[in-house]
Amino acid sequence: MTKIVFMGTPAFSVPILEGLVQSGYEILAVVTQPDRPVGRKKIIQAPPVKEAALRLGLNVLQPEKISGSPEMEQVIALQPDVIVTAAFGQFLPEKLLQVPKFGAINVHASLLPKYRGGAPVHYAIINGEKETGVTIMEMIKQMDAGGIYSQKSIPITNQDDVGTMFEKLSTLGCSLLLETLPKILSGELKPQPQDATQVSFSPNITREQEQIDWQKTAQEIDCQIRGMHPWPVAYTTYQDLRWKIYRSQVIDTTTTALPGTIIAKEKGKLWIACGQQTVLAIEELQPAGKSKQTIQAFLNGSGQQVQLETRLGSDEA
């Protein structure tokens, strides 16, 4: 039986771990990030992978940093045949990568060499890509630069956001890994080098990237909103108050109003002028100090104070 050490942290990783267990692989240990405080009340919460591993009766290791840690020495002592990672969230030191007989394999949520890095799903949606996918790749010291074993793509629809795509890609990643892993172990499949001329990166989203620039087109802003839902969430300001924007819709009409101008406010409708005379409807938001709500609920409540022809964003007047 093939012995595996699995490394992963968020919900994306859980179906992949479960798939390995259900397929009969021996999971020697599950390595994940430490428990962290979550939310306004800073309640300590275990990573989804830890919860899944404990439910499955697996040994869990939680190093603050894997490199040089006692947990790394435990993994080395286990002498796994292969290490499988899926959104673990830490670099693996070369000493650890050299331990498994069949190397370390990563389930990466993009079609490499596009979108190396920690936020590939976010960037694929933000950049308006029509498709994304999963890559099964060998791990080397350089981030997401190892050879490719297999890939599979799926479309990104206009209704998809980071949450829906993570669910789809997690399921896809599980099936592709289970299809690919036996071929790696048998020697049938060898990693193919990535095309260095096609490399792009997806670093973690910054606070500056979360702010909506109404000079962009409605389509671009809608992609930004979907590409940051359900986290970290795009935002704008209205009279110095922050609005988090969760859902929007591109409207098939044009306007001559300045970008950021509120051009319609009626019967559950809040339309905003965007760049190139395009129009975006806000459908779900969270005003400062309030709960997340539909636009209808907002306009029936605190949104009654919002005035037509005022402007959102840093250029508001």
Secondary structure, 3 states (H helix, E strand, C coil): CCEEEEEECCHHHHHHHHHHHHCCCEEEEEECCCCEEECCCCEEECCHHHHHHHHCCCCEECCCCCCCCHHHHHHHHHCCCEEEEECCCCCCCHHHHCCCCCCEEEEECCCCCCCECCCHHHHHHHCCCCEEEEEEEECCCCCCCCCEEEEEEEECCCCCCHHHHHHHHHHHHHHHHHHHHHHHHHCCCCCECCCHHHCCECCCCCHHHHECCCCCCHHHHHHHHHCCCCCCCEEEEECCEEEEEEEEEEECCCCCCCCCEEEEEECCEEEEECHHHCEEEEEEEEECCCCCEEHHHHHHCHHHHCCCCCECCCCCC
